[in-house]
Amino acid sequence: MNIAKLSYLLIGASVVFYSCKKDESAKCEDTTIDLDIKLQAAIDSATEGEGRAALLLPDSYDFSNIPQDPLNTITTAKVELGKLLFHETAIGINAKYENGIGTFSCASCHHAAAGFQANRKQGIGDGGLGFGIAGEGREPNPEYSLDSLDVQPIRTPTAMNGAYQKIMLWNGQFGATGMNEGTEDQWSELTPIVNNQFGHEGLETQAIASLSVHRMDIFPEISDQLPEYELLFDAAFPDVPADLRMSVRFAGLAIGAYERTILSNKAPWQDYLRGNESALTNGEKRGAELFFKKANCYQCHNGPSLANMQFDAIGMANLDGPGVYGTAGAEGTNRGRGGFTGNPEDDYKFKIPQLYNLKDSPFYGHGGSFTDLRSLVEYKNSAVPENDMVPFGQLSEHFVPLDLSDEEVTDLVSFLENGLYDGDLFRYVPIELPSGNCIPNNDPVSQVDQGCVN
């Protein structure tokens, strides 16, 4: 044995000895070097040899490496327009009541402070009041009847990391490509799904449909009232006839391009993947190894966004209870994918979500039935369904007990809660809007909450 190799082994042995010496009665813990080696091996195995590169998110300005809709190439001009429109309350002109006009935006239910979710079990657009402080989300405006609120029949998903999803929503109804090829019979003229006929992927289709569904519009007078937008549409869509540019369709395409750049690429996990092995604590590293190995999370939550285009039934409860308004679960929403496809084999199966910035909006599952990550992980660990409406035969083959100890649950939660947390999402929010309105809501209470009283 040569001297160099012997020295290396002696140093390694002394490190292990030192790390265990502090408490001889305790189980000897892995050193940081051991953890990095084990985690790398787990990543390599889970990604079938691709390694860290398979999990990296690109920079938000690196358009060539961000998945794009072939019919809507990402450009700087589109992204800048989309960023403004996404937060612009001035386009909220189809409110149910006059006092709601110009008070809400896309970001009312998908704002940066909540990880581009709603920070409440059920998002409220038109008819909502306040931004929410001290962890409380937007509430119903008492001047609105509860059946007139603009709410969704299912928990509001995040608008972040959507570039890695070809079809959108919990049931995957938006998007004309990928798994939705062959579902044309479901694209009814009488529903927002008709927008699939434009041929776009999910983000763009959802954005186009959502503007109308959520009572917004690109009204003809906008070019007179806010002339900056006409210039922005001209720059974003120079090849589109001038009389067609300023429309809901092209506003949706700009918003879709912007949403593709909302990436959690500053999370500690991403820093770790780029080579900074001090970006994670040892507990987070142990949790990450569990994620890729024993807990088998990566079976379903994979790729750069830790999402998937699969639909699985894991027996979670539907949207219900305090803080829920309107007709939750209407029109087959609680049937998940089956409510869209009409195929009973798809019933109760919901799209697997991305996992970044979960603690920003502490409601998990399509019904928001879990309000802390530990409870969610313990649910997956025990694999006992909470929704007795879901037949046993519909449950996912991956929904099985994980046999994680309390300590392992703690480590896995630490990785999910902190390792996957990007704390700088306000870089995706405009400093100001052409309208001068408050972001993301412009009702009187929100103005006070946000400190932007006009």
C-alpha positions in Angstrom: 0.0 0.0 0.0 1.5 3.4 -1.0 2.0 6.2 1.6 -0.7 8.5 0.0 -3.4 5.9 0.1 -2.5 4.9 3.7 -2.6 8.6 4.8 -6.1 9.0 3.2 -7.4 6.0 5.0 -6.0 7.1 8.4 -7.5 10.6 7.9 -10.9 9.0 7.1 -10.7 6.7 10.1 -9.9 9.6 12.4 -12.8 11.6 11.1 -15.2 8.7 11.7 -13.7 8.1 15.2 -14.0 11.8 16.1 -17.6 12.0 15.0 -18.5 9.0 17.1 -16.4 9.8 20.1 -18.6 12.5 21.4 -21.3 10.0 22.6 -20.0 6.4 22.7 -23.5 5.2 23.6 -25.2 6.8 20.6 -25.4 5.2 17.2 -22.4 6.4 15.1 -23.7 9.0 12.6 -22.4 9.3 9.1 -19.9 12.1 8.5 -20.8 14.9 6.1 -18.6 13.3 3.5 -20.4 10.0 4.0 -23.8 11.7 3.6 -22.7 13.3 0.4 -21.4 10.0 -1.0 -24.6 8.2 -0.1 -26.8 11.0 -1.5 -24.9 11.1 -4.7 -25.3 7.3 -5.1 -29.1 7.6 -4.4 -29.4 10.3 -7.0 -27.4 8.3 -9.6 -29.6 5.3 -9.0 -32.9 7.1 -9.0 -32.0 9.0 -12.2 -30.6 5.9 -13.9 -27.1 7.3 -14.1 -28.0 10.9 -15.2 -27.0 12.3 -11.9 -27.5 15.8 -10.7 -28.0 17.2 -14.2 -31.3 15.5 -14.4 -32.6 17.6 -11.5 -31.2 21.0 -12.3 -33.5 23.9 -13.0 -32.2 26.4 -15.6 -31.8 30.1 -15.0 -35.0 32.1 -15.6 -33.3 34.0 -18.5 -31.9 30.9 -20.1 -34.8 30.5 -22.5 -33.1 27.9 -24.6 -33.1 25.4 -21.7 -36.6 26.1 -20.4 -39.2 23.8 -21.9 -41.3 25.8 -24.3 -44.6 25.6 -26.2 -43.5 25.1 -29.9 -46.3 27.5 -30.8 -45.3 30.2 -28.3 -41.5 30.8 -28.3 -40.3 32.5 -25.1 -39.0 36.0 -25.7 -37.9 38.8 -23.3 -40.7 41.0 -24.7 -43.4 38.3 -24.0 -42.1 37.6 -20.5 -42.1 41.3 -19.6 -45.6 41.8 -20.9 -46.8 38.6 -19.2 -45.3 39.6 -15.9 -47.3 42.8 -15.9 -50.5 41.3 -17.1 -50.3 38.5 -14.5 -50.2 41.1 -11.7 -52.4 43.8 -13.4 -55.7 44.4 -11.6 -56.8 46.9 -14.2 -57.9 44.0 -16.5 -60.2 42.7 -13.8 -63.2 44.4 -15.4 -65.9 41.7 -15.5 -66.4 41.7 -11.7 -69.9 40.7 -10.4 -70.3 44.0 -8.6 -69.1 47.4 -9.5 -67.0 47.7 -6.3 -65.0 44.7 -7.5 -63.9 46.1 -10.8 -60.1 46.6 -11.0 -59.4 44.9 -7.7 -58.1 41.5 -8.6 -55.5 39.8 -10.9 -54.1 36.4 -11.7 -51.8 36.9 -8.8 -54.7 37.2 -6.4 -54.7 33.4 -6.2 -51.0 32.9 -7.3 -48.8 35.4 -5.5 -45.1 35.3 -4.8 -45.5 35.5 -1.0 -47.4 32.2 -1.1 -45.1 30.4 -3.5 -47.4 31.4 -6.3 -50.3 29.7 -4.5 -53.1 31.4 -2.6 -52.1 31.0 1.0 -55.6 29.7 1.8 -57.4 26.4 1.1 -59.5 27.9 -1.7 -58.3 30.9 -3.7 -60.6 33.9 -4.1 -60.3 36.3 -7.0 -63.2 38.6 -7.7 -65.2 39.1 -4.5 -62.1 38.8 -2.3 -61.0 41.4 0.2 -57.5 42.0 1.5 -54.1 40.5 0.8 -53.9 38.8 4.2 -51.5 39.4 7.0 -50.1 37.2 9.8 -50.6 34.1 7.7 -54.2 34.7 6.9 -55.3 34.6 3.3 -57.7 36.7 1.3 -61.3 36.7 2.7 -64.8 37.2 1.1 -65.9 40.7 0.6 -69.1 41.0 2.8 -70.7 43.1 0.1 -70.6 40.0 -2.2 -73.1 37.2 -1.8 -71.1 34.0 -1.2 -72.4 32.4 -4.4 -71.0 35.3 -6.5 -67.4 34.8 -5.4 -64.9 33.8 -8.0 -63.5 30.6 -6.4 -62.2 27.3 -7.7 -63.8 24.0 -6.8 -60.4 22.5 -5.9 -57.3 23.8 -4.1 -55.4 26.4 -6.1 -52.2 24.8 -7.5 -48.9 26.8 -7.8 -48.0 28.7 -11.0 -44.4 27.9 -10.3 -42.3 25.4 -12.2 -45.1 24.8 -14.7 -42.8 24.7 -17.6 -42.3 21.0 -16.9 -46.0 20.2 -17.2 -47.4 19.7 -20.7 -51.0 19.7 -19.4 -52.3 21.7 -16.5 -54.7 21.5 -13.5 -55.3 18.7 -11.1 -57.3 16.8 -13.8 -54.9 17.8 -16.6 -57.7 19.3 -18.8 -55.8 22.2 -20.3 -53.3 21.5 -23.1 -53.7 20.0 -26.5 -50.6 17.9 -26.6 -49.0 15.0 -24.7 -51.5 12.9 -22.7 -54.4 15.0 -24.0 -54.0 13.9 -27.6 -57.1 11.9 -28.3 -59.3 13.7 -25.8 -60.7 16.1 -28.4 -64.2 14.9 -27.8 -64.0 16.5 -24.3 -63.1 20.0 -25.7 -66.6 21.2 -25.5 -67.6 24.6 -27.0 -69.5 25.2 -23.8 -66.6 25.0 -21.4 -63.2 26.7 -21.0 -61.6 23.5 -22.3 -62.5 24.6 -25.8 -59.3 26.7 -25.7 -57.4 23.5 -26.3 -58.4 23.9 -29.9 -55.7 26.6 -30.3 -53.2 23.7 -30.1 -51.1 25.1 -27.2 -49.5 23.3 -24.3 -51.1 23.5 -20.9 -49.6 26.7 -19.4 -50.6 28.8 -22.4 -54.1 27.2 -22.7 -54.7 27.6 -19.0 -53.7 31.3 -19.1 -56.0 32.0 -22.1 -58.9 30.2 -20.5 -58.3 31.6 -17.0 -58.5 35.3 -18.1 -62.1 34.9 -19.1 -63.1 32.4 -16.4 -61.7 34.6 -13.7 -63.5 37.7 -15.0 -60.6 39.5 -16.7 -60.4 40.9 -20.2 -58.2 42.9 -22.6 -60.8 45.6 -23.2 -60.6 47.8 -26.3 -60.1 51.0 -24.2 -57.0 49.7 -22.6 -54.8 51.2 -25.4 -56.3 54.6 -24.6 -56.3 54.3 -20.8 -53.0 52.5 -20.5 -51.0 53.2 -23.7 -48.0 51.4 -22.4 -49.7 48.1 -23.0 -50.2 48.7 -26.7 -46.4 49.2 -27.1 -45.8 46.1 -25.0 -48.1 44.0 -27.1 -46.5 45.4 -30.3 -43.1 44.4 -29.0 -44.2 40.9 -27.9 -46.1 39.9 -31.0 -44.7 41.8 -34.0 -45.7 39.1 -36.4 -49.4 39.2 -35.4 -51.7 41.6 -37.2 -52.0 44.8 -35.2 -55.8 44.5 -34.9 -55.5 41.1 -33.3 -52.6 41.5 -30.9 -54.4 43.1 -27.9 -56.7 40.2 -27.1 -57.2 37.6 -24.4 -55.5 35.0 -26.6 -52.3 36.8 -26.9 -52.4 38.1 -23.4 -52.6 34.5 -22.3 -49.6 33.6 -24.5 -47.6 36.3 -22.9 -48.6 35.1 -19.4 -47.7 31.6 -20.4 -44.3 32.6 -21.5 -43.8 34.5 -18.2 -45.0 31.6 -16.1 -42.4 29.3 -17.8 -39.7 31.5 -16.3 -41.0 31.3 -12.7 -38.5 28.7 -11.5 -37.4 27.9 -8.0 -33.8 27.8 -9.1 -32.4 29.5 -6.0 -33.5 26.8 -3.5 -30.7 25.3 -1.4 -31.2 22.0 -3.2 -30.5 23.6 -6.5 -27.4 25.2 -5.0 -26.3 21.7 -3.8 -26.9 20.2 -7.2 -24.6 22.8 -8.7 -21.8 21.7 -6.4 -22.2 23.7 -3.1 -22.3 20.7 -0.8 -22.7 23.0 2.3 -26.0 24.3 0.9 -27.9 21.6 2.8 -27.7 20.7 6.5 -26.9 17.1 7.4 -30.5 16.5 8.3 -31.6 17.8 4.9 -29.1 15.5 3.2 -30.4 12.5 5.1 -33.9 13.6 4.1 -32.8 13.9 0.4 -31.4 10.4 0.5 -34.6 9.1 1.9 -36.5 11.0 -0.9 -34.5 9.2 -3.6 -34.2 5.8 -1.9 -36.1 4.4 1.0 -39.2 6.7 0.9 -39.4 6.2 -2.9 -40.7 9.8 -3.4 -38.8 10.0 -6.6 -40.9 7.3 -8.2 -43.6 10.0 -8.6 -41.9 13.3 -8.0 -39.1 13.4 -10.5 -37.3 15.6 -13.0 -36.1 19.2 -12.3 -39.5 20.3 -10.8 -40.0 17.1 -8.8 -43.4 16.7 -10.4 -44.7 14.2 -12.9 -47.2 13.9 -15.7 -48.8 10.9 -14.0 -52.2 10.8 -12.3 -52.4 8.9 -9.1 -55.1 8.1 -6.5 -53.8 8.3 -3.0 -57.2 8.7 -1.2 -56.9 12.3 -0.1 -60.0 14.2 1.0 -61.8 16.6 -1.3 -62.1 20.4 -0.8 -64.5 21.0 2.0 -64.9 22.6 5.4 -64.3 26.1 6.8 -63.0 28.6 4.4 -64.6 26.9 1.4 -67.3 28.6 -0.7 -69.3 27.9 -3.7 -69.8 24.6 -5.4 -66.6 22.8 -4.5 -66.4 19.5 -6.3 -68.9 20.5 -9.0 -68.8 19.2 -12.5 -66.9 16.1 -11.7 -63.9 17.9 -10.1 -63.7 15.3 -7.3 -63.3 12.5 -9.9 -59.9 14.0 -10.8 -58.7 12.9 -14.3 -61.8 10.8 -14.8 -64.0 13.9 -14.5 -62.2 15.2 -17.6 -61.7 12.1 -19.7 -65.0 10.4 -18.7 -63.0 7.1 -18.3 -63.9 5.4 -15.0 -60.4 4.0 -14.8 -59.2 7.6 -14.3 -61.5 8.3 -11.4 -60.0 9.8 -8.2 -56.6 10.2 -9.9 -55.0 13.6 -9.6 -51.9 15.1 -11.3 -48.8 14.7 -9.2 -47.7 18.2 -8.1 -44.3 19.9 -7.9 -42.7 20.1 -4.5 -40.9 23.4 -4.2 -41.9 26.2 -1.7 -44.5 24.1 0.0 -44.3 25.9 3.3 -45.4 29.2 1.7 -49.0 28.1 1.4 -49.6 25.3 4.0 -52.5 23.4 2.3 -51.7 20.2 0.7 -53.5 17.7 -1.5 -56.2 18.6 -4.1 -58.6 19.3 -1.2 -56.1 21.1 1.0 -56.9 18.6 3.8 -53.3 18.7 5.2 -52.0 21.9 6.8 -48.5 20.9 7.7 -45.8 18.9 5.9 -45.2 16.5 8.7 -48.9 15.3 8.7 -48.6 14.9 4.9 -45.4 12.8 5.1 -46.9 10.7 7.9 -50.0 10.1 5.7 -47.8 8.8 2.9 -45.8 6.8 5.5 -48.9 5.0 6.9 -50.7 4.8 3.5 -54.2 4.7 5.1 -56.6 6.6 2.8 -58.6 9.4 4.4 -61.3 9.5 1.6 -63.6 6.5 1.9 -65.2 7.4 -1.5 -62.1 6.2 -3.3 -62.3 2.4 -4.1 -59.4 0.4 -2.9 -58.8 -0.8 -6.5 -58.2 2.8 -7.7 -55.4 3.5 -5.2 -51.9 3.9 -6.7 -49.6 1.0 -6.5 -47.1 3.4 -5.0 -49.4 4.2 -2.1 -47.9 1.7 0.3 -46.4 2.0 3.9 -42.9 3.4 3.8 -41.7 2.1 7.2 -40.0 5.4 8.1 -39.0 6.1 11.7 -39.9 9.3 13.5 -36.4 10.5 12.9 -36.6 9.7 9.2 -39.9 11.5 8.9 -38.2 14.5 10.6 -35.3 14.4 8.1 -37.6 14.1 5.1 -39.8 17.0 6.2 -36.6 19.1 6.7 -35.6 18.4 3.1 -39.0 19.2 1.7 -39.6 22.3 3.9 -36.2 23.9 3.8 -34.0 22.2 1.2 -36.6 22.9 -1.5 -37.4 26.4 -0.4 -36.5 29.4 -2.7 -36.8 32.5 -0.5 -36.4 35.0 -3.3 -39.5 34.7 -5.4 -40.3 38.4 -5.4 -37.7 38.7 -8.2 -40.6 37.6 -10.4 -42.9 40.4 -9.4 -42.9 43.8 -11.2 -41.9 46.8 -9.1 -44.9 48.7 -10.4 -47.7 48.4 -13.0 -48.7 50.7 -15.9 -52.0 51.2 -14.0 -50.2 52.2 -10.8 -52.5 49.9 -9.0 -51.5 47.8 -5.9 -50.0 44.3 -6.5 -51.6 41.7 -6.5 -54.9 43.1 -5.3 -56.3 46.6 -5.4 -59.3 46.6 -3.1 -59.2 49.1 -0.1 -58.2 46.5 2.5 -55.4 45.1 0.3 -54.1 48.6 -0.2 -53.7 48.9 3.6 -52.3 45.4 4.0 -49.7 46.1 1.3 -49.0 49.6 2.3 -49.7 51.0 -1.1 -52.8 53.2 -0.5 -53.3 55.3 -3.6 
